[in-house]
Amino acid sequence: MTRGQLAKETGVSMATLRYYEDSGILPAPHRSSNGYRVYTEDYLVKVKFIKGAQTLGYSLKAIKETLELLSNDDMEKETLKTLVRERITDIQQHIEHLEQMQKQLAGLLLVPEDEIDSYIQSFRVEKKRAVEP
């Protein structure tokens, strides 16, 4: 299939596919005798994997590394499960960090009004009038 067909099948723009290839996330496709890129069905799987992984919060760097591992003949189920467990741990730590931020922000709402006014005023710089000669 062409890049346009792959884009249509996956819902990813042709520019995004080009970026994935240029950055090495997707391998360069084979070219036909007329020079057109020819994408095989495995590109559908890879692009859908990339989209799904992005939805789960993976960075493109992590996705690239995972695709490289998956394409390696030595990849085993346990290795993949370990990667998933690590991601779950990362997500849990992120949730804990967000909960701490939420508590801190909620605490700010309990600050007395006069302290808030004073705080706001500390950011305002008085405009000095130009002294006339």
Backbone hydrogen bonds, N-H to C=O, Kabsch-Sander energy under -0.5 kcal/mol:
donor,donor_aa,acceptor,acceptor_aa,energy
6,L,2,T,-2.4
7,A,3,R,-2.7
8,K,4,G,-2.3
9,E,5,Q,-2.6
10,T,6,L,-2.0
11,G,7,A,-2.0
12,V,7,A,-0.9
17,L,13,S,-2.1
18,R,14,M,-2.4
19,Y,15,A,-2.3
20,Y,16,T,-2.7
21,E,17,L,-2.2
22,D,18,R,-2.9
23,S,19,Y,-2.5
24,G,21,E,-1.1
25,I,20,Y,-1.7
26,L,20,Y,-1.8
30,H,38,V,-0.7
32,S,36,Y,-2.9
35,G,32,S,-2.1
38,V,30,H,-3.2
39,Y,1,M,-3.2
39,Y,37,R,-0.5
43,Y,40,T,-1.7
44,L,40,T,-0.6
44,L,41,E,-0.8
45,V,41,E,-1.3
46,K,42,D,-2.2
47,V,43,Y,-2.9
48,K,44,L,-2.4
49,F,45,V,-2.1
50,I,46,K,-2.5
51,K,47,V,-2.5
52,G,48,K,-2.5
53,A,49,F,-2.9
54,Q,50,I,-2.4
55,T,51,K,-2.0
56,L,52,G,-1.3
57,G,54,Q,-1.7
58,Y,53,A,-2.4
63,I,59,S,-2.4
64,K,60,L,-2.6
65,E,61,K,-2.3
66,T,62,A,-2.4
67,L,63,I,-2.8
68,E,64,K,-2.2
69,L,65,E,-2.1
70,L,66,T,-2.9
71,S,67,L,-2.0
72,N,68,E,-0.6
72,N,69,L,-0.8
75,M,72,N,-1.6
80,L,76,E,-1.8
81,K,77,K,-2.5
82,T,78,E,-2.3
83,L,79,T,-2.0
84,V,80,L,-2.0
85,R,81,K,-2.6
86,E,82,T,-2.5
87,R,83,L,-1.9
88,I,84,V,-2.3
89,T,85,R,-2.2
90,D,86,E,-2.4
91,I,87,R,-2.5
92,Q,88,I,-2.4
93,Q,89,T,-2.4
94,H,90,D,-2.1
95,I,91,I,-2.5
96,E,92,Q,-2.3
97,H,93,Q,-2.1
98,L,94,H,-2.5
99,E,95,I,-2.5
100,Q,96,E,-2.0
101,M,97,H,-2.2
102,Q,98,L,-2.4
103,K,99,E,-2.1
104,Q,100,Q,-2.2
105,L,101,M,-2.6
106,A,102,Q,-2.6
107,G,103,K,-2.1
108,L,104,Q,-1.4
109,L,105,L,-1.0
109,L,106,A,-0.6
110,L,107,G,-1.4
111,V,108,L,-1.3
115,E,112,P,-0.6
116,I,112,P,-1.7
117,D,113,E,-2.6
118,S,114,D,-2.2
119,Y,115,E,-2.4
120,I,116,I,-2.7
121,Q,117,D,-2.5
122,S,118,S,-1.5
123,F,120,I,-1.5
124,R,120,I,-0.5
124,R,121,Q,-1.2
125,V,123,F,-0.5
126,E,124,R,-0.5
128,K,126,E,-0.7
132,E,130,A,-0.5
